[in-house]
Amino acid sequence: MYSSSIFETNLDTFSEQEPQRAPIGIFDSGVGGLTVLRQLYRQLPNESIIYFGDTARLPYGIRSQAEILQFTREIITWLQQQQVKMVIMACNTSSALALETVRQEFNIPILGVILPGAKAAVQQGKRIGVIATPATAKSNAYKHAIIEIAPEVQVWQVGCPEFVPLIEQNRIHDPYTAEIARAYLKPLIEQEIDTLVHGCTHYPHLTPVLRSLLPSHVQLIDPAVHVVVACAQELDLLGLKNTHLPLPTRFAVSGCPKQFSQSGVQWLGYTPMVEEVCFTDTAISQLH
Ligand code: DGL
C-alpha cells in the first residue's frame, strides 16, 4: 500500500467538482524530473503538482523495455489513484520506451519529453547531437523524431551510462564527472555539432560542466522547457488550466525519502517533504 496523504480529501473533491484544480502528476527515476518541475513552477505557477521519483529502481537507462513499461504502468496507475488531471513523463527513457503503449492503456492525457525536445532542436540547428541514457540512445527515439520533422538534419546520439549515477550521488563538481563528460562529448564535437539536446532530464543539472567543454556556438536544448510549453497548450485546449492558488507540491519516492529530500534541496531551493510509496501487485493487477 502507499502511504496516505493530507491532500487526498482535497484532491478527491477537486477532481470531481473542479477538475482544473486537480494536480499534474510528473515522474522520473530520481532527481532528473526536478528540471521539469522547475519549469512547471516558472511557466505554470498556479498548478498543483505530485512528483514521483522511482529512486529504488534507478537508473532506468540500463533497463530493458519490458521493465521500463512495467514501472511506467505502475507509476501512472498510482498517479491516477492520486486523482491527477494529466501526467508528464519527466523521463526520456520512459518517453522513448513506454509512451506510445501507455497512451493507449490509460484514459488520461500523458505527455512525453522527446517530441517537444526534437521540435525545439530542429528550430536551432542542422547538426544535432543528443546525449541520453543508453536505453534512450539505443531506441533512436530522438533521431526518428528529429528526422521525421526535418529530414535534412543530421543527428548523432551518445549513450552516457555514467551520468545518472554521478548526478544522483551528487558528484556534479567532481573532476571525474568532467573527465567522463569530455569523453562523451568528444565524438559530437568532432562531428562539429551546432546543437546539443539534453536527452535525459538529469543532464540539465550538468549544464555548467557541459558548457565548459563545448564550443561556445553550440546551443543547448533542454526539453523540460518545451514539454511544459506543450503542457500549457494542452491544459488550455482541455479547459484544465488552474486559475486558483496551487497546493504545496507533494513528493513521493520508492526509495529513501530522506536522501531525495537532501539531494533535492539544491535544485529546488527548499527542503521538500517526501513520502515513501511501495507498489504492490494490487496496483498492477488493477490494470491487468
Ligand atoms: N532522467 C531519466 C531520463 O530522462 C532517467 C535516467 C535514468 O534513470 O537512467 O531518461
Residues whose N, C-alpha, C, O or C-beta is under 5 A from the ligand:
A	BS01	DGL	D28 S29 G32 L58 P59 Y60 G61 A90 C91 N92 T93 T133 V164 G199 C200 T201 H202
